[in-house]
Amino acid sequence: MKSITRQCLDFFEWLNLRDTKAMGSVLTEKTTLYFPKTQPLVGGDRITRFFNILFKQYPELVFDVKQTICDQNRGAILWENRGKNRRGEPYQNEGVTIMEITDGKVVLISDFFKDTEKF
């Protein structure tokens, strides 16, 4: 089985590739996403739909993982991102994503952004 660090990094690679099919393969019907300014999203289908909408709002968006801190089944991923929104306006931010993974499946994603006023 892959290490927790590798699983977290894989998820961010899929995010950068906009590969919601790969992302969905590690989500379950009980996976919960906590994203700033939204209600919690529960279930892989709802979460992948959310990311598809996000990708339409930000047709250019790349995450650069700066650091990971992981234990047995949890990871904290420090990242910076940059890109452009659908109006072509530049966007950048930084934050931390907490992930919990059990038996190779993501059960929790919780995002913390430094600047939530940017979106």
C-alpha positions as CSV (number, residue, x, y, z in Angstrom):
1,M,0.0,0.0,0.0
2,K,1.2,3.5,-0.8
3,S,2.3,5.8,2.1
4,I,0.0,8.4,3.4
5,T,2.4,11.1,2.0
6,R,2.3,9.5,-1.5
7,Q,-1.5,9.3,-1.4
8,C,-1.8,13.0,-0.5
9,L,0.6,14.0,-3.2
10,D,-1.2,11.8,-5.7
11,F,-4.4,13.7,-4.9
12,F,-2.7,17.0,-5.6
13,E,-1.3,15.7,-8.8
14,W,-4.8,14.8,-9.9
15,L,-6.0,18.2,-8.9
16,N,-3.4,19.8,-11.1
17,L,-4.3,17.5,-14.0
18,R,-8.0,18.2,-13.3
19,D,-8.5,14.4,-13.3
20,T,-11.8,14.1,-11.3
21,K,-12.1,10.5,-12.4
22,A,-8.8,9.6,-10.6
23,M,-9.9,11.8,-7.6
24,G,-13.2,10.1,-7.5
25,S,-11.6,6.7,-7.4
26,V,-10.3,7.3,-3.9
27,L,-13.4,9.0,-2.5
28,T,-16.4,7.2,-0.9
29,E,-20.0,8.0,-0.4
30,K,-19.1,9.1,3.1
31,T,-16.0,11.3,2.2
32,T,-16.5,14.8,3.5
33,L,-15.0,18.0,2.0
34,Y,-14.9,21.1,4.1
35,F,-14.2,24.1,1.8
36,P,-14.2,27.7,2.8
37,K,-17.5,29.5,2.4
38,T,-19.5,26.4,1.5
39,Q,-21.5,23.8,3.4
40,P,-19.7,20.5,4.0
41,L,-20.0,18.3,0.9
42,V,-20.5,14.6,1.5
43,G,-19.9,11.9,-1.1
44,G,-17.5,11.4,-3.9
45,D,-20.0,12.3,-6.6
46,R,-20.8,15.7,-4.9
47,I,-17.1,16.4,-4.3
48,T,-16.1,15.7,-7.9
49,R,-19.0,17.8,-9.2
50,F,-17.7,20.6,-6.9
51,F,-14.2,20.3,-8.4
52,N,-15.6,20.3,-11.9
53,I,-17.4,23.6,-11.1
54,L,-14.2,25.0,-9.5
55,F,-12.2,24.2,-12.6
56,K,-14.7,26.1,-14.8
57,Q,-14.4,29.1,-12.5
58,Y,-10.6,28.9,-12.6
59,P,-9.6,27.5,-16.0
60,E,-6.0,28.0,-15.0
61,L,-5.1,26.8,-11.5
62,V,-2.0,25.1,-10.4
63,F,-1.1,23.9,-6.9
64,D,2.5,23.8,-5.7
65,V,3.0,21.6,-2.7
66,K,5.5,23.1,-0.4
67,Q,5.5,20.7,2.5
68,T,3.7,17.6,3.8
69,I,3.3,16.6,7.4
70,C,1.9,13.1,7.8
71,D,1.3,10.5,10.4
72,Q,-0.4,7.1,10.2
73,N,-3.5,8.1,8.3
74,R,-3.6,11.9,8.2
75,G,-1.7,14.4,6.2
76,A,-1.3,18.2,6.3
77,I,-0.3,19.6,2.9
78,L,1.0,23.1,2.8
79,W,0.5,24.6,-0.7
80,E,0.6,27.7,-2.8
81,N,-1.6,28.1,-5.9
82,R,-1.8,30.4,-8.8
83,G,-3.8,30.8,-12.0
84,K,-6.5,32.8,-13.6
85,N,-10.3,32.9,-13.1
86,R,-12.7,32.7,-16.0
87,R,-12.5,36.4,-16.6
88,G,-8.7,36.1,-17.1
89,E,-7.9,37.8,-13.8
90,P,-4.8,36.5,-12.0
91,Y,-5.4,34.5,-8.8
92,Q,-3.0,33.2,-6.2
93,N,-3.4,32.0,-2.6
94,E,-1.8,29.7,-0.1
95,G,-3.2,27.4,2.5
96,V,-3.2,24.0,4.1
97,T,-5.3,20.9,3.3
98,I,-5.9,18.3,5.9
99,M,-6.6,14.8,4.6
100,E,-7.5,11.6,6.4
101,I,-7.1,8.4,4.5
102,T,-8.3,4.9,5.6
103,D,-7.6,1.8,3.6
104,G,-6.5,3.8,0.6
105,K,-9.7,5.9,0.5
106,V,-9.9,9.6,1.4
107,V,-12.5,10.0,4.2
108,L,-11.9,13.7,4.9
109,I,-10.6,16.8,3.1
110,S,-10.5,20.1,4.9
111,D,-9.1,23.2,3.3
112,F,-7.8,26.3,5.0
113,F,-7.0,29.3,2.9
114,K,-4.9,32.3,4.0
115,D,-7.2,34.7,2.0
116,T,-10.8,33.6,1.6
117,E,-11.8,37.0,0.2
118,K,-10.2,36.1,-3.2
119,F,-12.9,33.7,-4.3
